[in-house]
Amino acid sequence: MNSLPNIDTSTVLAAGLLEQQLVQEDALLRGHFRLSSGLHSDTYVQCARFLRRPDLAAPAAAALAIQIREAGLQADVVVGPAMGGVVIGYELARQLGVPGIFTERDADGQMTLRRGFTVTPGEKIIIAEDVVTTGKSTLEVAKLLRALGAEVLAVASLIDRTGGKGGLDFPHFALLSVSAATFAPEACPLCAAGEPVVKPGSRPEKAF
């Protein structure tokens, strides 16, 4: 399972094409949005709309796989946190020729492995995400895997929204860096300009 398959580079995502595809699929939106945190933003990312298309997801994962291979990294397992990391994690694992599993939160909100998924001491792991924003969930997954004795090689994501402030202590491979401004509602310049606010996404807003 550890051997890496040859990747047809003719199908790999061309530089700059991902952003165009994200916009076409309404997965990258610019405007005035109220996030689940309650903050307002001028940008909203919903990679699920992009990843619903296998013909788009596969080349994107192939591009990430090439970055990982060129860095000389060889994983034993790809782990993606549910929900955002499930699809891209599976496809990246397929491209790398290794198993793909996912973490999820238990009733107490703690990241865990369920459904019979396990990692063993010494296994080398790539964490897969659709978007890394603060790095919080990525670090939670890394903490879990390290507690089980695994080695986290890197995280690979479609989009990096950290602005270099993710606080990760391992490499981060990404296909696109997206900058997004966020504002407290009472200090939002978009509200002050009279632009209507939209609440996208699937999660309920944070209660204050």
Secondary structure as GFF3:
##gff-version 3
##sequence-region A 1 208
A	DSSP	three_ten_helix	9	11	.	.	.	ID=ss1
A	DSSP	alpha_helix	17	24	.	.	.	ID=ss2
A	DSSP	beta_strand	28	34	.	.	.	ID=ss3
A	DSSP	beta_strand	40	45	.	.	.	ID=ss4
A	DSSP	alpha_helix	48	51	.	.	.	ID=ss5
A	DSSP	alpha_helix	54	70	.	.	.	ID=ss6
A	DSSP	beta_strand	77	81	.	.	.	ID=ss7
A	DSSP	alpha_helix	84	96	.	.	.	ID=ss8
A	DSSP	beta_strand	100	105	.	.	.	ID=ss9
A	DSSP	beta_strand	111	113	.	.	.	ID=ss10
A	DSSP	beta_strand	124	132	.	.	.	ID=ss11
A	DSSP	alpha_helix	136	147	.	.	.	ID=ss12
A	DSSP	beta_strand	151	160	.	.	.	ID=ss13
A	DSSP	beta_strand	172	177	.	.	.	ID=ss14
A	DSSP	beta_strand	182	183	.	.	.	ID=ss15
A	DSSP	three_ten_helix	185	187	.	.	.	ID=ss16
A	DSSP	alpha_helix	189	192	.	.	.	ID=ss17
###
